[in-house]
Each structure stands twice: as C-alpha cells, then as structure tokens.
Amino acid sequence: VHGCPIGTYQDEYGQPSCKPCKVGRYCDRIGIEDPDIYKCDPGHLCTGGATTRAPTSSAEGGQLCSPGYYCPLGTLVEVQCNPGTYEPRRGAKSGCQACPAGYYCPGNEIEPQECPIY
C-alpha cells in the first residue's frame, strides 16, 4: 500500500492493506509508517484509528478522559484516581485533585464524599 489514509498506517513494506492507528497514538496524515512517534495529547484517550491528537468522539477515534480518571500523554487506558483524590471533570491530564478536609475519596471518585458525623 502506498500512502495509507488518515487514521491508518503501514509499517511493513509491500503489504496490501493498512492497519488502524494504534491505541494511544494518532494518524493525522496520509502515509504514516511509524505511529509510535504520534502520541495522543494528555487528557485524551485514543482508542484506535485516531485521526487527531486530541479526539473527543468515536468518529475521531477516541474521547476526552472520563471523570474519575486522568489520561497522561499517549496513555493506552484511562488511569483511575487514587484513593484520597477525585476528578469531576472530563479531560484530566496529569492526576486527580486532592480530597478536601472533612471528606473522603476511596478512589475513582467524581465527587468527594462527606465524612459521616458520629
């Protein structure tokens, strides 16, 4: 194949077809041979066949990172918020927010939980 279309690549000479762009990578131009150098932007999850570095829909081959998770550069999967943190927004890039005093966050939280009063 000569000049694989956007969203695909071919890293083997003489193959008759193209491969969908790899998870965590994007293929935004014709003729990509090595998608490993095209890492998806932080805050975004490229799920395969991505046509842009910052996809926001399945039509673009990915999505914004979900609430309760964050997505570092080129991530293959969304990373859950650790216990003691939370993330209410979509598209978190490098970690989750610290749980405030008087609340608890057991992990993978969208909102802090108020501590019970005994």
C-alpha positions in Angstrom: 0.0 0.0 0.0 1.3 3.4 -0.9 0.1 6.3 1.3 -2.2 4.8 3.9 -5.2 7.2 4.6 -5.7 9.3 7.7 -6.4 7.1 10.8 -4.3 4.2 9.5 -0.6 3.3 9.0 1.6 0.6 7.5 5.0 -0.3 9.0 5.7 -3.3 6.8 6.9 -2.9 3.2 4.7 -4.4 0.4 1.6 -5.1 2.4 -1.7 -4.9 0.5 -3.7 -3.1 3.2 -3.3 -0.5 6.1 -3.6 -1.0 9.8 -5.8 1.1 12.1 -3.7 3.6 14.1 -2.6 2.0 17.4 -4.3 2.7 20.8 -2.7 5.7 22.4 -1.5 7.0 19.1 -3.0 9.2 16.3 -2.5 9.1 12.5 -3.5 12.6 11.2 -1.8 12.5 7.8 -1.5 10.2 4.8 1.4 7.8 4.7 2.3 7.3 8.3 4.8 4.4 8.8 5.5 4.7 12.5 2.6 5.8 14.7 4.7 5.4 17.9 6.0 8.9 17.5 2.5 10.4 17.4 1.3 10.1 21.0 -2.2 11.4 21.8 -2.5 14.5 23.9 -2.8 14.4 27.7 -6.5 14.5 28.7 -7.5 12.4 25.7 -7.8 8.6 25.1 -7.1 7.4 21.6 -8.9 4.1 21.3 -7.6 3.0 17.9 -7.8 4.6 14.4 -7.5 8.1 15.8 -7.4 10.9 13.2 -6.4 13.7 15.6 -4.0 14.1 18.5 -6.9 15.2 20.7 -10.0 13.2 19.8 -13.3 13.9 21.5 -15.6 11.4 19.8 -15.6 7.9 18.4 -15.7 9.4 14.9 -12.3 10.8 15.7 -11.0 7.5 17.2 -11.2 8.4 20.9 -12.6 10.6 23.6 -11.9 13.0 26.4 -10.7 11.2 29.6 -13.7 10.3 31.8 -14.5 11.9 35.2 -12.9 9.9 37.9 -9.8 9.2 35.7 -6.9 11.1 34.1 -5.0 10.4 30.9 -1.3 11.2 30.6 0.5 11.7 27.2 -0.1 8.7 24.9 -1.9 6.6 27.5 -3.3 3.2 26.5 -6.0 3.2 29.2 -7.7 5.8 31.5 -5.9 5.9 34.8 -8.2 5.7 37.9 -8.0 8.4 40.5 -6.1 7.1 43.6 -7.7 6.9 47.0 -7.6 10.3 48.5 -8.2 12.0 45.2 -11.1 12.8 42.9 -11.8 14.3 39.4 -15.1 15.8 38.5 -14.1 17.0 35.0 -13.6 15.3 31.7 -10.2 15.6 30.2 -7.9 15.5 33.2 -4.3 15.3 32.1 -1.8 14.5 34.9 -3.6 13.4 38.0 -6.7 14.0 40.2 -7.5 16.6 42.7 -6.7 16.1 46.4 -9.7 15.3 48.6 -10.6 18.3 50.8 -10.6 18.1 54.6 -13.8 16.8 56.1 -14.4 14.5 53.0 -13.2 11.1 51.9 -12.4 9.8 48.5 -12.0 6.0 48.3 -10.7 6.1 44.7 -12.0 6.5 41.2 -14.2 9.3 42.5 -16.1 12.0 40.7 -17.0 13.9 43.9 -15.6 13.8 47.4 -17.9 12.1 49.9 -18.7 13.9 53.1 -17.4 12.3 56.2 -20.1 10.9 58.4 -20.6 12.6 61.8 -20.9 10.2 64.7 
